[in-house]
Amino acid sequence: MRPFRFSLRALQLPALLLLSSAANAAQNPQEPQQTIRIQVERVNVGVIVTDARGQFVEGLRREDFHLFDDGTEQPLTDFATIEEPGQVLLLIEAGPAVYLLEGGHLQAALGLLNGLSAGDRVAVVKYAEAPQALLDFTPDKQDAAASFDQLRFNLGYGSLNLSSSVSKVIEWLRQVRGKKTIVLLSTGVDTSSANERAMALQQLKTGDVRLLAVSLAGELQDSPPSNKKKTRAQNPAQPPQQFAQANQLLKQLAEATGGRAYFPVSEKEFSAAYAEIAQLVRHEYSLAFTPPRQDGVVHSIEVRINSPQTSGPNAANMAYRTDYRRAYVAPTPQ
């Protein structure tokens, strides 16, 4: 069965997700209308909570969270604890620079798969000129790891449309419910237009997907590859200024969603980054509320958490840090 599954990798992810939606509908024939209603009337906000020492905070309850829309507190219509499974989409750059790394970062990424919860579902997509699905969402981490073997890297100079690929993936994920995370493995080099970058950032700022970025350019910036078999035509070396721009873009994409960007330069640092990402995915609370106004404009979001019940000289150091999306676009009037 596996060769047949991977022979379908050229299909776009919407088609794969459509198949999943159809299967769910067959099992639950009464759900389609309810699904549409939720997409229109509910805003999902994923929240990661850490303490002053950077440790994840577990055991928080619904009443511990307070959510504000443009400064006005809103009642929570739904609340999911960190035990709720997540949907993780791995978006992997398949350009010539990544080819030079010879897959070492993908070996380290196995630590991410191993660190996820058993119920977390993983999809794998590669991109260069455009995104291409390799594997639909599945809880089978072995299938996800096997899909790495299906990567085909584009050699020589070509397009690396990072922003437009992220934008397309966000559109695909609108069909997916639950806690959603994009784990972006990329050098950060982007040949998308300025308008496409602005659009991707706006979608991330107002969407319900968290993006965690891992730079694959660390080795290329610090030390050139030593493999003599690879020609310079296969090595699109980038000037320091372009690497700085690439790093900045990865930070912007991640921070727009309340996510984080990592810049590892060694196998040990890659492993540490992926291990932390697995923990971030596993420790996300999910809040939801109904937009108070259907005006079609951008609304700000603020999440506050009840302070821990501590006293003494170190009480001020026990404040929580919260990472979450900061805005959403309200539905348009019916």
Secondary structure in CASP SS format (residue, H / E / C, confidence):
PFRMAT SS
TARGET T0000
AUTHOR 0000-0000-0000
METHOD secondary structure of the structure
MODEL  1
M C 1.00
R H 1.00
P H 1.00
F H 1.00
R H 1.00
F H 1.00
S C 1.00
L C 1.00
R C 1.00
A C 1.00
L C 1.00
Q C 1.00
L H 1.00
P H 1.00
A H 1.00
L H 1.00
L H 1.00
L H 1.00
L H 1.00
S H 1.00
S H 1.00
A H 1.00
A H 1.00
N H 1.00
A H 1.00
A H 1.00
Q H 1.00
N C 1.00
P C 1.00
Q C 1.00
E C 1.00
P H 1.00
Q H 1.00
Q H 1.00
T H 1.00
I H 1.00
R H 1.00
I H 1.00
Q H 1.00
V H 1.00
E H 1.00
R C 1.00
V E 1.00
N E 1.00
V E 1.00
G E 1.00
V E 1.00
I E 1.00
V E 1.00
T E 1.00
D C 1.00
A C 1.00
R C 1.00
G C 1.00
Q C 1.00
F E 1.00
V C 1.00
E C 1.00
G C 1.00
L C 1.00
R C 1.00
R H 1.00
E H 1.00
D H 1.00
F E 1.00
H E 1.00
L E 1.00
F E 1.00
D E 1.00
D C 1.00
G C 1.00
T E 1.00
E E 1.00
Q E 1.00
P C 1.00
L C 1.00
T C 1.00
D E 1.00
F E 1.00
A E 1.00
T C 1.00
I C 1.00
E C 1.00
E C 1.00
P C 1.00
G E 1.00
Q E 1.00
V E 1.00
L E 1.00
L E 1.00
L E 1.00
I E 1.00
E E 1.00
A C 1.00
G C 1.00
P H 1.00
A H 1.00
V H 1.00
Y H 1.00
L H 1.00
L C 1.00
E C 1.00
G C 1.00
G H 1.00
H H 1.00
L H 1.00
Q H 1.00
A H 1.00
A H 1.00
L H 1.00
G H 1.00
L H 1.00
L H 1.00
N H 1.00
G H 1.00
L C 1.00
S C 1.00
A C 1.00
G C 1.00
D C 1.00
R E 1.00
V E 1.00
A E 1.00
V E 1.00
V E 1.00
K E 1.00
Y E 1.00
A C 1.00
E C 1.00
A C 1.00
P E 1.00
Q E 1.00
A E 1.00
L E 1.00
L E 1.00
D E 1.00
F E 1.00
T E 1.00
P C 1.00
D C 1.00
K H 1.00
Q H 1.00
D H 1.00
A H 1.00
A H 1.00
A H 1.00
S H 1.00
F H 1.00
D H 1.00
Q H 1.00
L C 1.00
R C 1.00
F C 1.00
N C 1.00
L C 1.00
G C 1.00
Y C 1.00
G C 1.00
S C 1.00
L C 1.00
N C 1.00
L H 1.00
S H 1.00
S H 1.00
S H 1.00
V H 1.00
S H 1.00
K H 1.00
V H 1.00
I H 1.00
E H 1.00
W H 1.00
L H 1.00
R C 1.00
Q C 1.00
V C 1.00
R C 1.00
G C 1.00
K E 1.00
K E 1.00
T E 1.00
I E 1.00
V E 1.00
L E 1.00
L E 1.00
S E 1.00
T C 1.00
G C 1.00
V C 1.00
D C 1.00
T C 1.00
S C 1.00
S C 1.00
A H 1.00
N H 1.00
E H 1.00
R H 1.00
A H 1.00
M H 1.00
A H 1.00
L H 1.00
Q H 1.00
Q H 1.00
L H 1.00
K H 1.00
T H 1.00
G C 1.00
D C 1.00
V E 1.00
R E 1.00
L E 1.00
L E 1.00
A E 1.00
V E 1.00
S E 1.00
L C 1.00
A C 1.00
G H 1.00
E H 1.00
L H 1.00
Q H 1.00
D H 1.00
S C 1.00
P C 1.00
P C 1.00
S C 1.00
N C 1.00
K C 1.00
K C 1.00
K C 1.00
T C 1.00
R H 1.00
A H 1.00
Q H 1.00
N C 1.00
P C 1.00
A C 1.00
Q C 1.00
P C 1.00
P H 1.00
Q H 1.00
Q H 1.00
F H 1.00
A H 1.00
Q H 1.00
A H 1.00
N H 1.00
Q H 1.00
L H 1.00
L H 1.00
K H 1.00
Q H 1.00
L H 1.00
A H 1.00
E H 1.00
A C 1.00
T C 1.00
G C 1.00
G C 1.00
R C 1.00
A E 1.00
Y E 1.00
F C 1.00
P C 1.00
V C 1.00
S C 1.00
E H 1.00
K H 1.00
E H 1.00
F H 1.00
S H 1.00
A H 1.00
A H 1.00
Y H 1.00
A H 1.00
E H 1.00
I H 1.00
A H 1.00
Q H 1.00
L H 1.00
V H 1.00
R H 1.00
H C 1.00
E E 1.00
Y E 1.00
S E 1.00
L E 1.00
A E 1.00
F E 1.00
T C 1.00
P C 1.00
P C 1.00
R C 1.00
Q C 1.00
D C 1.00
G C 1.00
V C 1.00
V E 1.00
H E 1.00
S E 1.00
I E 1.00
E E 1.00
V E 1.00
R E 1.00
I E 1.00
N C 1.00
S C 1.00
P C 1.00
Q C 1.00
T C 1.00
S C 1.00
G C 1.00
P C 1.00
N C 1.00
A H 1.00
A H 1.00
N H 1.00
M H 1.00
A C 1.00
Y C 1.00
R E 1.00
T E 1.00
D E 1.00
Y C 1.00
R C 1.00
R C 1.00
A E 1.00
Y E 1.00
V E 1.00
A C 1.00
P C 1.00
T C 1.00
P C 1.00
Q C 1.00
END
